[in-house]
Amino acid sequence: MSGSQSLASSSQSHHKKAKTSISVSSAAKLREAAPLAERLRPKTLSDFIGQAHLTGPGSLLMNLISPDSPYASGSIIFWGPPGCGKTTLARLLAHQTDAVFKELSATVIGINEVRQVFEEAKGLLSLTGRKTILFLDEIHRFNRAQQDIFLPYIEQGYIRLIGATTENPSFKINGALLSRCRSNPSSVFVLERLTDEDMNEIIYKAIARVSSQASSPSKSNEHSVASTTLPPSSPTSTPSVADTSSSQPYSSSPTVIASSSQVQTPPKFPEFPHITQRILNSIVSLATGDARTALSLLELTLSSHTQIGEQELLEALRRSVSTSYDRTGDSHYDLISALHKSVRGSDGSAAMYWLARMLSAGEDPLYIARRMVVCASEDIGLADPKALPLAMAALQACQVIGMPECRINLAHIVAYLSEAPKSTRAYEAYKRAEAAAKQDMTLPVPLQIRNAPTRLMDELGYGEGYRYNPEFAHPVTNDYLPPSLKGSVFLRKEGDNEGKTWDEEALRRWEEEENGGQEWAGRPKDVE
């Protein structure tokens, strides 16, 4: 090799090393700039915390992604609250396969970007035989027409879709798209809100990992969350007063705010003396099952001065957490359902709680007032004729006064309807009449009660034999129903319990829990 060739080779080698060094340095800088939740994201399924019903051995999801499964290439939907692990789980599942992984978020991209990924996946499959897994976060942000673009590519097997949503797929995902996913058994997987035990484990392991990285930065990238063991005195939150939000179908363990009167156990992390047991309990409580929020609060705590006072840090943490409430999301309908059912069940305390939850979260008071108008007729009905006018007055008050004062009007009507006697006779009568009407919409009106404004109609017998009730000193009757429905009773008499269920166990529970152990006054003497 000539001197010039050797020099050129040496120069190219040096250039490659320099380029590699710059690339590694850039990646390190990006990693350092990422939030703590992103930096500590699990790299393997063994590191993943929570959702044991999905990630445990022999679970349906694990069987589904097994290479031996006939459904291994099927598309799936993850449905769960924020911060429960949907994105992380999708990434970990993708890394279990040989497929190319693409990740997009419906919050920042449009259909053109998605179409480009689909075309690349189609080309890659034809050239190399490798399939593409597309993880689309917040898939419900695409409307039903936009979701149609997925259909041919999923149907022909060009891509495997893993969609993530915080909203009910039954309402937010295109029915045709769901049916493609349903070619697999149970293709919609529900992720639950993380429990307090899960949150404690995540936080303790995060602190241990940060401590390890601080003491040995050179090995920080090799340190595994799974290798971090919890201190023997790993705490769990002590029950107190909690304010949790329900969404959807997800379950959650009660969350708490630590009481200042609790005995505090010093944490096992001397590098961060300001992270007391009360701080840890409060982070778990404020995060309400959201791991991302918990790690963000932990990052705020870690960045605070170690000499900061406990109460000052607690106030800072509480101010940093904003109440999340989506007026179009599942929690919107769950909460109004809870309010309505509490009123129907005559539990004024529960009804008042759900009212406060909705108003404190920013719900439109008119939405609540309109539901109370419906409730006044549906559930109170004929038992209290004052309920509907009062509900309408409350609606008008909300329109005229507005928040925050109209919360008092809403509290008034909620309390009144909760304590009012209940009757569904009118509502049930309409449902029975509606069912009969829909069976045959062509039944003629009896001639006797038809109007006869013209001579021709009079000659045809319209109104013939009709008895005008006010003209008589006694009760009279006419043919008010079509002949085929004569004798049908839609509006039943008060006290008619035909078709009602008698559940002795449910009655005994009510007597014990709601009636002070006393027998219900309406209990028949012959019913034991």
Long-range contacts (C-beta under 8 A, 24 or more apart in sequence): 35-295, 35-296, 35-299, 36-206, 36-210, 36-295, 36-296, 36-298, 36-299, 36-302, 37-291, 37-292, 37-295, 37-296, 37-299, 40-206, 40-209, 40-225, 40-295, 41-88, 41-91, 42-88, 42-92, 42-225, 43-224, 44-92, 44-224, 44-226, 45-92, 45-96, 46-226, 47-224, 47-225, 47-226, 48-85, 48-88, 48-89, 48-92, 49-85, 49-194, 49-198, 49-201, 49-202, 49-205, 49-291, 50-84, 50-85, 50-192, 50-194, 50-195, 50-198, 50-291, 51-84, 51-85, 51-89, 51-191, 51-192, 53-192, 54-89, 54-189, 54-191, 55-89, 60-185, 60-186, 60-189, 61-93, 61-189, 64-184, 64-185, 65-93, 65-96, 65-97, 67-97, 71-183, 71-184, 71-185, 72-97, 73-131, 73-157, 73-160, 74-160, 74-181, 74-183, 74-184, 74-187, 75-154, 75-159, 75-160, 75-161, 75-162, 75-163, 75-180, 75-181, 75-184, 75-187, 76-161, 76-162, 76-163, 76-181, 76-184, 76-187, 76-188, 76-189, 77-139, 77-162, 77-163, 77-164, 77-165, 77-169, 77-173, 77-178, 77-181, 77-187, 77-188, 77-189, 78-162, 78-163, 78-164, 78-165, 78-189, 78-191, 79-164, 79-165, 79-166, 79-167, 79-168, 79-169, 79-188, 79-189, 79-190, 79-191, 79-248, 79-249, 80-166, 80-190, 80-191, 80-192, 80-193, 80-250, 81-166, 81-191, 81-193, 81-247, 81-248, 81-250, 81-289, 81-290, 82-166, 82-290, 82-292, 82-293, 82-324, 83-194, 83-287, 83-289, 83-290, 83-291, 83-292, 83-293, 83-294, 84-191, 84-192, 84-193, 84-194, 84-250, 84-289, 84-290, 84-291, 85-191, 85-194, 85-291, 86-137, 86-164, 86-191, 87-135, 87-137, 87-164, 89-191, 90-135, 90-162, 90-164, 91-135, 93-162, 94-133, 94-135, 94-162, 97-133, 98-130, 99-130, 99-131, 99-132, 99-133, 99-160, 100-124, 100-130, 100-131, 100-132, 100-133, 101-132, 101-133, 101-135, 102-132, 102-133, 102-134, 102-135, 103-134, 103-135, 103-137, 104-134, 104-135, 104-136, 104-137, 105-136, 105-137, 105-138, 106-136, 106-137, 106-138, 106-139, 106-140, 106-141, 106-142, 107-137, 107-138, 107-141, 111-142, 111-146, 111-149, 114-149, 114-150, 115-149, 117-159, 118-149, 118-153, 118-158, 118-159, 121-153, 121-158, 121-159, 122-153, 122-158, 125-158, 131-157, 131-158, 131-159, 131-160, 132-158, 132-159, 132-160, 133-159, 133-160, 133-161, 133-162, 134-159, 134-160, 134-161, 134-162, 135-162, 135-163, 135-164, 136-161, 136-162, 136-163, 136-164, 137-164, 138-164, 138-165, 138-166, 139-163, 139-164, 139-165, 139-173, 140-165, 140-166, 140-167, 140-169, 140-172, 140-173, 144-174, 147-173, 147-174, 147-177, 148-174, 148-176, 148-177, 150-177, 150-180, 151-176, 151-177, 151-180, 154-180, 154-181, 155-180, 166-247, 166-248, 166-329, 167-248, 167-329, 167-330, 168-248, 168-249, 168-330, 190-249, 190-250, 191-250, 192-250, 192-251, 192-252, 193-250, 193-251, 193-252, 193-288, 193-289, 193-290, 194-252, 194-289, 194-290, 194-291, 195-252, 195-253, 195-289, 196-236, 196-237, 196-253, 196-254, 196-255, 196-256, 196-284, 197-236, 197-253, 198-289, 198-291, 199-283, 199-284, 199-287, 199-289, 199-291, 199-294, 200-230, 200-234, 200-235, 200-236, 200-237, 200-280, 200-284, 201-230, 201-234, 202-291, 202-294, 202-295, 203-280, 203-283, 203-284, 203-294, 203-295, 203-298, 204-228, 204-230, 204-231, 204-234, 205-230, 206-295, 206-298, 207-267, 207-269, 207-272, 207-275, 207-298, 207-302, 208-269, 210-302, 211-269, 211-271, 211-272, 214-271, 215-271, 231-267, 231-268, 233-265, 233-268, 235-265, 235-277, 235-280, 235-281, 237-281, 237-284, 237-285, 238-262, 238-281, 242-285, 244-288, 244-289, 245-288, 245-323, 245-324, 245-325, 245-331, 245-357, 245-361, 246-331, 246-334, 246-335, 246-338, 247-329, 247-330, 247-331, 247-334, 248-330, 248-331, 248-334, 249-330, 250-289, 252-288, 252-289, 253-289, 255-284, 255-285, 255-287, 255-288, 255-289, 256-281, 256-284, 256-285, 257-281, 257-282, 257-285, 258-282, 258-285, 272-301, 272-302, 272-306, 273-306, 274-301, 274-304, 274-305, 274-306, 274-307, 274-308, 274-310, 274-313, 275-301, 275-302, 276-310, 278-310, 278-314, 279-310, 279-313, 279-314, 279-317, 282-314, 282-317, 282-318, 283-317, 286-317, 286-318, 286-321, 287-321, 293-321, 296-320, 297-321, 323-360, 323-361, 323-362, 325-361, 325-362, 325-363, 327-362, 327-363, 327-364, 327-367, 332-363, 335-361, 335-363, 336-367, 336-368, 336-371, 339-368, 339-371, 339-414, 340-371, 340-375, 342-418, 343-372, 343-375, 343-379, 343-414, 343-417, 343-418, 344-375, 344-379, 344-422, 346-418, 346-419, 346-422, 347-418, 348-414, 348-415, 348-418, 348-419, 351-414, 351-415, 351-417, 351-418, 352-411, 352-414, 352-415, 352-418, 355-410, 355-411, 355-414, 359-403, 359-407, 359-410, 365-398, 365-402, 365-403, 365-406, 365-407, 365-410, 366-395, 366-398, 366-399, 368-410, 369-394, 369-395, 369-398, 369-409, 369-410, 369-413, 370-395, 372-410, 372-413, 372-414, 372-417, 375-417, 376-417, 377-426, 377-427, 378-424, 378-427, 379-417, 379-422, 379-424, 379-427, 380-417, 380-420, 380-421, 380-422, 380-423, 381-422, 381-423, 381-424, 381-425, 381-426, 381-427, 382-423, 382-425, 382-426, 382-494, 383-420, 383-421, 383-422, 383-423, 384-420, 384-421, 384-423, 387-416, 387-417, 387-420, 390-416, 391-417, 423-494, 425-491, 425-492, 425-494, 426-491, 428-492, 429-490, 429-491, 429-492, 430-490, 432-490, 433-490, 436-485, 436-488, 436-490, 440-484, 443-482, 443-484, 443-485, 444-482, 445-482, 446-478, 446-479, 446-480, 446-481, 446-482, 446-483, 448-478, 448-479, 449-478, 449-479, 449-480, 502-527, 504-528
